[in-house]
Amino acid sequence: MKTIKVLWTGCPNCIRLENNVKLALEKAGIEASIEKVTDIAEIMTYNIMSTPWLVIDEKLVSYWKVTEIDEIISLLNWEENSQKSCWCNSCC
């Protein structure tokens, strides 16, 4: 089962991202555990300064934006089929 973390501070964009993750999982029929990371000390371990961030199976896949539902589904499918360490397609 996938583990999805939404790193957030409770802002409206963070809430929208969490809702989009839930809707994407439902639409794609994918089971995953969703964790809201709100502890600033834990968020800082990801070396980030701005939220929201989306982490799938400990890989950063989206940041500084509200990722749309279809993009989240694509990221989930990419994670299942990829051996790359990065989602951006430019550094790997």
C-alpha positions, 0 to 999 in steps of 0.5 A, spaced: 500 500 500 502 506 498 503 512 503 502 519 501 504 525 505 501 532 505 506 536 508 502 542 510 500 548 515 493 548 514 492 554 509 486 553 504 491 550 499 493 545 503 486 543 505 485 543 497 491 538 496 489 533 501 481 533 498 484 532 491 489 526 494 482 523 497 478 524 490 484 522 486 485 515 490 477 514 489 477 516 482 483 511 480 481 506 485 487 506 489 488 504 496 493 508 500 494 511 507 494 519 507 498 522 512 498 530 514 504 532 516 503 538 520 509 538 525 514 544 523 520 540 525 518 534 521 516 538 515 523 541 515 527 535 515 524 535 507 528 541 507 522 545 504 520 552 506 513 553 503 507 548 503 503 544 500 508 539 498 506 532 496 510 526 498 508 519 495 512 513 498 517 518 501 519 521 494 517 528 493 512 529 487 509 535 487 510 542 491 508 549 492 501 548 488 495 545 489 496 538 484 490 537 480 486 530 481 488 527 474 495 529 475 495 526 482 493 520 478 498 520 473 503 521 479 501 515 483 501 511 476 508 513 475 510 511 481 508 504 480 511 503 473 518 507 474 525 506 477 527 513 476 528 517 483 525 523 480 518 525 477 521 531 474 523 528 467 529 533 467 534 531 472 534 523 471 
